Amino acid sequence: MVIYCDPLFQMIYSYTRKQALENGNLIDVTEQAKKAGFDRQNLHNPTCQHSCTVL
């Protein structure tokens, strides 16, 4: 993977989608979304997931 580095900015921290899924900050709802007609990967954060579940 190539990361473009602007000389004026220095990356302090990087947090990937994979990391967020692994630690529970994102929830994969792709299978449920497919049943509703969506054809792309769908991810929710726990707050959104809770709101959708309550409704």
Jmol script that loads the backbone (N, CA, C; Angstrom):
load data "model"
ATOM      1  N   MET A   1       0.846  -1.176   0.000  1.00  0.00           N
ATOM      2  CA  MET A   1       0.000   0.000   0.000  1.00  0.00           C
ATOM      3  C   MET A   1       0.886   1.232   0.000  1.00  0.00           C
ATOM      4  N   VAL A   2       0.550   2.167  -0.859  1.00  0.00           N
ATOM      5  CA  VAL A   2       1.307   3.412  -0.942  1.00  0.00           C
ATOM      6  C   VAL A   2       0.502   4.512  -0.277  1.00  0.00           C
ATOM      7  N   ILE A   3       1.126   5.225   0.624  1.00  0.00           N
ATOM      8  CA  ILE A   3       0.472   6.335   1.310  1.00  0.00           C
ATOM      9  C   ILE A   3       1.132   7.626   0.856  1.00  0.00           C
ATOM     10  N   TYR A   4       0.338   8.530   0.302  1.00  0.00           N
ATOM     11  CA  TYR A   4       0.857   9.823  -0.125  1.00  0.00           C
ATOM     12  C   TYR A   4       1.133  10.660   1.111  1.00  0.00           C
ATOM     13  N   CYS A   5       2.338  11.168   1.206  1.00  0.00           N
ATOM     14  CA  CYS A   5       2.715  11.979   2.363  1.00  0.00           C
ATOM     15  C   CYS A   5       3.012  13.400   1.923  1.00  0.00           C
ATOM     16  N   ASP A   6       2.189  14.312   2.324  1.00  0.00           N
ATOM     17  CA  ASP A   6       2.417  15.727   2.078  1.00  0.00           C
ATOM     18  C   ASP A   6       3.470  16.197   3.069  1.00  0.00           C
ATOM     19  N   PRO A   7       4.506  16.868   2.609  1.00  0.00           N
ATOM     20  CA  PRO A   7       5.566  17.304   3.531  1.00  0.00           C
ATOM     21  C   PRO A   7       5.088  18.269   4.608  1.00  0.00           C
ATOM     22  N   LEU A   8       3.922  18.877   4.424  1.00  0.00           N
ATOM     23  CA  LEU A   8       3.403  19.811   5.428  1.00  0.00           C
ATOM     24  C   LEU A   8       2.655  19.104   6.548  1.00  0.00           C
ATOM     25  N   PHE A   9       2.285  17.846   6.326  1.00  0.00           N
ATOM     26  CA  PHE A   9       1.486  17.120   7.308  1.00  0.00           C
ATOM     27  C   PHE A   9       2.159  15.805   7.669  1.00  0.00           C
ATOM     28  N   GLN A  10       2.026  15.422   8.907  1.00  0.00           N
ATOM     29  CA  GLN A  10       2.576  14.152   9.373  1.00  0.00           C
ATOM     30  C   GLN A  10       1.442  13.337   9.985  1.00  0.00           C
ATOM     31  N   MET A  11       1.290  12.100   9.527  1.00  0.00           N
ATOM     32  CA  MET A  11       0.243  11.251  10.071  1.00  0.00           C
ATOM     33  C   MET A  11       0.580  10.906  11.519  1.00  0.00           C
ATOM     34  N   ILE A  12      -0.353  11.170  12.404  1.00  0.00           N
ATOM     35  CA  ILE A  12      -0.149  10.897  13.814  1.00  0.00           C
ATOM     36  C   ILE A  12      -0.749   9.544  14.183  1.00  0.00           C
ATOM     37  N   TYR A  13      -1.897   9.241  13.567  1.00  0.00           N
ATOM     38  CA  TYR A  13      -2.623   8.045  13.962  1.00  0.00           C
ATOM     39  C   TYR A  13      -3.416   7.532  12.768  1.00  0.00           C
ATOM     40  N   SER A  14      -3.463   6.242  12.593  1.00  0.00           N
ATOM     41  CA  SER A  14      -4.236   5.622  11.528  1.00  0.00           C
ATOM     42  C   SER A  14      -5.130   4.549  12.140  1.00  0.00           C
ATOM     43  N   TYR A  15      -6.396   4.544  11.747  1.00  0.00           N
ATOM     44  CA  TYR A  15      -7.369   3.589  12.278  1.00  0.00           C
ATOM     45  C   TYR A  15      -8.153   3.045  11.101  1.00  0.00           C
ATOM     46  N   THR A  16      -8.031   1.761  10.828  1.00  0.00           N
ATOM     47  CA  THR A  16      -8.636   1.187   9.635  1.00  0.00           C
ATOM     48  C   THR A  16     -10.043   0.647   9.903  1.00  0.00           C
ATOM     49  N   ARG A  17     -10.756   0.432   8.831  1.00  0.00           N
ATOM     50  CA  ARG A  17     -12.088  -0.165   8.923  1.00  0.00           C
ATOM     51  C   ARG A  17     -11.994  -1.561   9.539  1.00  0.00           C
ATOM     52  N   LYS A  18     -10.949  -2.307   9.141  1.00  0.00           N
ATOM     53  CA  LYS A  18     -10.746  -3.654   9.685  1.00  0.00           C
ATOM     54  C   LYS A  18     -10.577  -3.609  11.198  1.00  0.00           C
ATOM     55  N   GLN A  19      -9.797  -2.660  11.692  1.00  0.00           N
ATOM     56  CA  GLN A  19      -9.598  -2.520  13.137  1.00  0.00           C
ATOM     57  C   GLN A  19     -10.920  -2.183  13.833  1.00  0.00           C
ATOM     58  N   ALA A  20     -11.704  -1.295  13.236  1.00  0.00           N
ATOM     59  CA  ALA A  20     -12.976  -0.904  13.826  1.00  0.00           C
ATOM     60  C   ALA A  20     -13.939  -2.085  13.900  1.00  0.00           C
ATOM     61  N   LEU A  21     -13.947  -2.937  12.877  1.00  0.00           N
ATOM     62  CA  LEU A  21     -14.788  -4.134  12.902  1.00  0.00           C
ATOM     63  C   LEU A  21     -14.322  -5.108  13.985  1.00  0.00           C
ATOM     64  N   GLU A  22     -13.007  -5.265  14.089  1.00  0.00           N
ATOM     65  CA  GLU A  22     -12.461  -6.210  15.059  1.00  0.00           C
ATOM     66  C   GLU A  22     -12.747  -5.809  16.499  1.00  0.00           C
ATOM     67  N   ASN A  23     -12.725  -4.502  16.791  1.00  0.00           N
ATOM     68  CA  ASN A  23     -12.922  -4.089  18.181  1.00  0.00           C
ATOM     69  C   ASN A  23     -14.356  -3.664  18.493  1.00  0.00           C
ATOM     70  N   GLY A  24     -15.271  -3.809  17.538  1.00  0.00           N
ATOM     71  CA  GLY A  24     -16.682  -3.553  17.807  1.00  0.00           C
ATOM     72  C   GLY A  24     -17.152  -2.130  17.604  1.00  0.00           C
ATOM     73  N   ASN A  25     -16.303  -1.252  17.068  1.00  0.00           N
ATOM     74  CA  ASN A  25     -16.734   0.119  16.799  1.00  0.00           C
ATOM     75  C   ASN A  25     -17.528   0.223  15.506  1.00  0.00           C
ATOM     76  N   LEU A  26     -17.500  -0.813  14.696  1.00  0.00           N
ATOM     77  CA  LEU A  26     -18.363  -0.947  13.529  1.00  0.00           C
ATOM     78  C   LEU A  26     -18.967  -2.341  13.551  1.00  0.00           C
ATOM     79  N   ILE A  27     -20.204  -2.450  13.083  1.00  0.00           N
ATOM     80  CA  ILE A  27     -20.895  -3.733  13.024  1.00  0.00           C
ATOM     81  C   ILE A  27     -21.270  -3.991  11.574  1.00  0.00           C
ATOM     82  N   ASP A  28     -20.905  -5.153  11.056  1.00  0.00           N
ATOM     83  CA  ASP A  28     -21.208  -5.509   9.673  1.00  0.00           C
ATOM     84  C   ASP A  28     -22.647  -6.006   9.591  1.00  0.00           C
ATOM     85  N   VAL A  29     -23.488  -5.288   8.884  1.00  0.00           N
ATOM     86  CA  VAL A  29     -24.895  -5.668   8.717  1.00  0.00           C
ATOM     87  C   VAL A  29     -25.201  -5.975   7.249  1.00  0.00           C
ATOM     88  N   THR A  30     -24.173  -6.403   6.526  1.00  0.00           N
ATOM     89  CA  THR A  30     -24.308  -6.645   5.092  1.00  0.00           C
ATOM     90  C   THR A  30     -25.370  -7.705   4.790  1.00  0.00           C
ATOM     91  N   GLU A  31     -25.379  -8.800   5.528  1.00  0.00           N
ATOM     92  CA  GLU A  31     -26.350  -9.868   5.255  1.00  0.00           C
ATOM     93  C   GLU A  31     -27.786  -9.378   5.449  1.00  0.00           C
ATOM     94  N   GLN A  32     -28.021  -8.631   6.515  1.00  0.00           N
ATOM     95  CA  GLN A  32     -29.369  -8.096   6.747  1.00  0.00           C
ATOM     96  C   GLN A  32     -29.728  -7.080   5.658  1.00  0.00           C
ATOM     97  N   ALA A  33     -28.753  -6.295   5.242  1.00  0.00           N
ATOM     98  CA  ALA A  33     -28.999  -5.279   4.214  1.00  0.00           C
ATOM     99  C   ALA A  33     -29.313  -5.921   2.867  1.00  0.00           C
ATOM    100  N   LYS A  34     -28.659  -7.039   2.565  1.00  0.00           N
ATOM    101  CA  LYS A  34     -28.948  -7.746   1.310  1.00  0.00           C
ATOM    102  C   LYS A  34     -30.405  -8.175   1.254  1.00  0.00           C
ATOM    103  N   LYS A  35     -30.947  -8.607   2.382  1.00  0.00           N
ATOM    104  CA  LYS A  35     -32.349  -9.012   2.438  1.00  0.00           C
ATOM    105  C   LYS A  35     -33.285  -7.844   2.155  1.00  0.00           C
ATOM    106  N   ALA A  36     -32.794  -6.626   2.448  1.00  0.00           N
ATOM    107  CA  ALA A  36     -33.595  -5.423   2.210  1.00  0.00           C
ATOM    108  C   ALA A  36     -33.321  -4.823   0.835  1.00  0.00           C
ATOM    109  N   GLY A  37     -32.457  -5.462   0.034  1.00  0.00           N
ATOM    110  CA  GLY A  37     -32.231  -5.004  -1.332  1.00  0.00           C
ATOM    111  C   GLY A  37     -30.939  -4.242  -1.571  1.00  0.00           C
ATOM    112  N   PHE A  38     -30.114  -4.059  -0.565  1.00  0.00           N
ATOM    113  CA  PHE A  38     -28.838  -3.374  -0.752  1.00  0.00           C
ATOM    114  C   PHE A  38     -27.821  -4.362  -1.305  1.00  0.00           C
ATOM    115  N   ASP A  39     -26.946  -3.885  -2.198  1.00  0.00           N
ATOM    116  CA  ASP A  39     -25.971  -4.800  -2.794  1.00  0.00           C
ATOM    117  C   ASP A  39     -24.524  -4.455  -2.455  1.00  0.00           C
ATOM    118  N   ARG A  40     -24.299  -3.576  -1.504  1.00  0.00           N
ATOM    119  CA  ARG A  40     -22.956  -3.189  -1.084  1.00  0.00           C
ATOM    120  C   ARG A  40     -22.758  -3.536   0.386  1.00  0.00           C
ATOM    121  N   GLN A  41     -21.479  -3.555   0.809  1.00  0.00           N
ATOM    122  CA  GLN A  41     -21.185  -3.799   2.215  1.00  0.00           C
ATOM    123  C   GLN A  41     -21.792  -2.672   3.051  1.00  0.00           C
ATOM    124  N   ASN A  42     -22.411  -3.038   4.147  1.00  0.00           N
ATOM    125  CA  ASN A  42     -23.040  -2.069   5.037  1.00  0.00           C
ATOM    126  C   ASN A  42     -22.488  -2.234   6.446  1.00  0.00           C
ATOM    127  N   LEU A  43     -22.058  -1.128   7.005  1.00  0.00           N
ATOM    128  CA  LEU A  43     -21.505  -1.123   8.359  1.00  0.00           C
ATOM    129  C   LEU A  43     -22.223  -0.060   9.174  1.00  0.00           C
ATOM    130  N   HIS A  44     -22.513  -0.368  10.410  1.00  0.00           N
ATOM    131  CA  HIS A  44     -23.124   0.591  11.343  1.00  0.00           C
ATOM    132  C   HIS A  44     -22.236   0.733  12.548  1.00  0.00           C
ATOM    133  N   ASN A  45     -22.317   1.884  13.189  1.00  0.00           N
ATOM    134  CA  ASN A  45     -21.668   1.974  14.497  1.00  0.00           C
ATOM    135  C   ASN A  45     -22.673   1.461  15.528  1.00  0.00           C
ATOM    136  N   PRO A  46     -22.229   1.114  16.719  1.00  0.00           N
ATOM    137  CA  PRO A  46     -23.137   0.521  17.715  1.00  0.00           C
ATOM    138  C   PRO A  46     -24.349   1.399  18.047  1.00  0.00           C
ATOM    139  N   THR A  47     -24.198   2.709  18.072  1.00  0.00           N
ATOM    140  CA  THR A  47     -25.318   3.604  18.377  1.00  0.00           C
ATOM    141  C   THR A  47     -26.388   3.507  17.297  1.00  0.00           C
ATOM    142  N   CYS A  48     -25.961   3.540  16.055  1.00  0.00           N
ATOM    143  CA  CYS A  48     -26.896   3.420  14.937  1.00  0.00           C
ATOM    144  C   CYS A  48     -27.571   2.048  14.954  1.00  0.00           C
ATOM    145  N   GLN A  49     -26.796   1.024  15.220  1.00  0.00           N
ATOM    146  CA  GLN A  49     -27.347  -0.340  15.271  1.00  0.00           C
ATOM    147  C   GLN A  49     -28.412  -0.431  16.362  1.00  0.00           C
ATOM    148  N   HIS A  50     -28.148   0.140  17.519  1.00  0.00           N
ATOM    149  CA  HIS A  50     -29.118   0.116  18.607  1.00  0.00           C
ATOM    150  C   HIS A  50     -30.392   0.865  18.208  1.00  0.00           C
ATOM    151  N   SER A  51     -30.240   2.029  17.580  1.00  0.00           N
ATOM    152  CA  SER A  51     -31.405   2.815  17.151  1.00  0.00           C
ATOM    153  C   SER A  51     -32.235   2.043  16.139  1.00  0.00           C
ATOM    154  N   CYS A  52     -31.566   1.377  15.197  1.00  0.00           N
ATOM    155  CA  CYS A  52     -32.282   0.604  14.173  1.00  0.00           C
ATOM    156  C   CYS A  52     -32.984  -0.604  14.791  1.00  0.00           C
ATOM    157  N   THR A  53     -32.384  -1.203  15.790  1.00  0.00           N
ATOM    158  CA  THR A  53     -32.972  -2.369  16.450  1.00  0.00           C
ATOM    159  C   THR A  53     -34.195  -1.975  17.262  1.00  0.00           C
ATOM    160  N   VAL A  54     -34.123  -0.818  17.912  1.00  0.00           N
ATOM    161  CA  VAL A  54     -35.235  -0.357  18.736  1.00  0.00           C
ATOM    162  C   VAL A  54     -36.433  -0.007  17.883  1.00  0.00           C
ATOM    163  N   LEU A  55     -36.196   0.576  16.703  1.00  0.00           N
ATOM    164  CA  LEU A  55     -37.296   0.943  15.819  1.00  0.00           C
ATOM    165  C   LEU A  55     -37.936  -0.321  15.328  1.00  0.00           C
TER     166      LEU A  55
END
end "model"
wireframe off; spacefill off
backbone 0.3
color backbone group
